[in-house]
Amino acid sequence: MKYVIVWVICLFNFELGIAQLSDTTKKTIDSIKNEYHFSGIVSVTNNGISFIPTFSLGKPAVIFNLSAGGKKLSFEPEMRFSMEGKPWSFLLWWRYKLVNDNRFRITLGAHPGFAFKTIESSSNGVNTSTIQVQRYLAAEFSPNYLLTKNTSIGLYYLYSHGVDYGTTKNTHFLTLNMNMTSIKLSNEFYAKITPQLYYLQMDTRSGYYITSSLTISKKNCPITISALGNKIINTQITASPNFVWNASLAYSFNNKLKKW
């Protein structure tokens, strides 16, 4: 909780700083505040795959991806649960669009993260289970360049630090990715393909992987279906399965409001 309190204090100081800016800057900030959104995607899958696709839950899961904010700054929590209702992981993202022009985009992000682990135990013939929480702090850097209206290439870098004893202290996740959207399949159906080559280092162990996802959507329909596969190229990370995949069904919504 102390990390959440630190985030709140930082945001409060940010608002105090805004109050001391010039009138011109205030008008610019007000124009940004006048355009904000609340959107999200709720998906169910046969196999929950982590934010870093090397790892999976190994059983069905439900995932909530939410986003609330303005043109620049947004709060984007990502919450994952098993189908039994047990929490799997919470990532409380804050993201800022540093550059967002017609061709080139840069996004910065940071979050406190919480991974949940079920510990089984037995005492006097009575089996019990407890949920252990492992805390992380992470930051991301994501530049993207639009080659065409529906095709972009980019880099993504994530650094994560494990706070608690027994966690991975230093994780580096670097990807080279491509997004191909609005691929016309028919007058009603479209596809999105996202291939990705990435490097993962966890403390002293590292590996190279390739992953790709395919999403099928129908025009003016909030429901999509998708599939994702992840394959090892070469790795020292023993927890990684050679190949992992899932299929998902998702519902998305997007509400835009005029004033904050």
N, C-alpha and C positions, 0 to 999 in steps of 0.2 A: 504493500500500500504506500510505502514511503516514496516509491518512484512515481506513482500516480499523483501524489501530493506535489512532487517537484514539477511535474507537467502542468498542473493547475496554477502553481505560482508563476511559472514562466509565461503562461498565457495571460495571466493577470497583469504582469509587468509589461507585456507586449501592448495590451490595451491602454495602460497608463502612458506608454510612449506615444501611441497614436494620438492621445488627447493633447500632447504638447507639440504636435507637428504644425506646419504652416497651413493656412486656409486652403491653398492650392492642393497640397498633398491630401488634406482631409476630403476635398471634393473627389479626388481620384479614388481614395479608399471607399468613399460612399458609393461611387459608381460601381465599384467591384461588389460591394455588399448588396447592392440592389439586384444582383443576379446570383442566385444560389439555388441549390438543388437538394433533393433527398431521393436517392435511388438505391437499388439493390438487386442482388441475384440470390435466389434460394435454390440449391441443387441437392439432389439425392443421387447416390452412386453405389454401385455394387462393391467398390473398394476405395476407401478414402486414401487419396494420395496427398502428401504433404506439399507445402509451399515450395520446398526443395523436392523435386519429384523422385529423388533417389529413395525416399522413405515413404512407406505406406502404413495405414492402419491394419490392413489385412482382412478387413471385413466391411460391410456396408456402413455408410456414414451420411450425414446431412450437413451441409455447409452453408453458412450465411455470410455473404459479402455485401456490406452496406457502405454507403458514401453520402456524406452531408457536408455542405460547404459552399464556397463561392467559386469564382473563376480561377483564383490562385491557390487558396488554402482550403484543404478539406480534411475531414476526419473519416477514416475508412476502416472500421473494425472488421476483422475476419474471424469468425467463430466456427469451430468444427466440433461435431458431436458424433458419437457412435449412435446406431439406431436404437440402442437401449437407453439413450438419453444421457449417457456419461460424457462429460466434457473431454475433448481430445487436445485442442489447443486454441488459445485466444491470441490474436495479434492486433494490438490497438494502434493502427497506423495513423500518423499525421503526414500528409503529403503536400508539397508546395511546387507549383508549376513555375520554375525559374524562367524558362523560355518556352513560348507557345505560339510560334508564328506559323505561316502557311506550310513551311517545309521542315523546319528544325524545331525539336522539342526537347527540353531537359526537365526532368522531375527529380526532386529531392524528397526523401522520406526518412522517418524514424519511428520506432515503436518500442514499447515494452511488450515482451511476449511471455506467455505462460503455457507451459506444456504439462499435461496431466497424465499421471501414470498410476494404474491400479496395482496395489500391492496386496497379494493374497497371503493370509496367515491362518494358523490353526492353534487353538489353545484349549486343552481339556476336551478334545473332540469336537469343538465348535469352530467352524470355518468362518472367517471374517475377511472383509476386504476394505481397504482404505485407499483414498486418492491422495497421491503425493504431487505437489506442485513444484515445478522447476522454472525458475525465472531467467529471462534473457533480455538483453538490450541490443537493439540492432539499428543500422542505418543503411540507406540505399542511395544509389546514384544511377539514373536511367536516361541516357540520351537516345533519341530516335530521329531518323531522317526519312521523310516521305519521298519515295521514288516516283510514285504515281498517286492518284487519288485514293486507291485502295490497296497499295502495297508500300510497306515500310521496312526498314532494317534498323537494328539498334544493338546497343550494348546494355547489359544490366549487371550491376555490382552490388552485392549485399555483404555486409560485415555484421556478425553476431557475436556477442560476448555472453557466456554463461555466468550468471551471478552466483548461483548456489553450488555447494560442494557436490562433486560427482557429475556436474554438467560439462559439456564440451566448452572449453574456455574461449577458443578463437576459431570461428568458422568464416571461411571466405568462399563466396559463391559468385562466379563470373560467367556470363553467358553472351553468346553471339546469337541473335534471334532475327526472325523475319515474320511479318504478319501480312497475310494475303486475305483480304476480306471481300465480301459482296461478289463472290464467284458465282455466276448465274448458272443454275442447274436447269431451271425451267422458268416460266412466267411467274411462278409463285414461290419457288424454293431457291435458297442461296447457301453457299458454303463458305467457311472460314478455315484456313489452314495456317498453323503456327509451328514451324520447325524450329528447333533450338539445339545448339551445341554448347555444352558447358563444362566448366572446371570446378571441382569442389575440393576444398581442403578443410579438414577438421583436426585441429591441433597438428600432429605430425604426419597424419595420413591424408592421402589425396587420391583423386581419380578423375577420369574423363568420361563423359556420358553424352548420349544424344536422345532427344525426346521430341515428340511431335503430337499435336492435337488437331482433331477435325471436328468442326461444329456445323450442324445443319439447322437452318432456320427457315421459317415460312413468313412471307410478307405480311406485316401488320399482326403478327402473332407473338405474344410474349414468351412462348414456350419453345425451347430449343433442346436438341439432343446432341451429345458429343462423345467422343472417345479419345483417350490419351494413352500413349505407350512410351515407356522409358527403357533404354538399353545401355548396358555398360560397354564402354570401349576398352578401358583399362583402369583398374582401381586397386587401391590398398585398403579401402574401407570395407571391412568384412561384413558389416551389417547390410550392405547393399545386395538386393537380389539381382540376378543377371538380367531379368526382364520383368517389368511390372506394367500392368495396364488396368484401365477401368472404362466403364461407360456411365454416362450421367444424363439425367433429365433435369432441366433447369427452368425456373420461372423468373422473369426480370420485370422490374417496374422503374419508372423514372418520373418524378414530380418536380416541376420547375415552378418556383414562386417568385413574385416580382419584387417584394421588399423583405428585408431582414427584420 
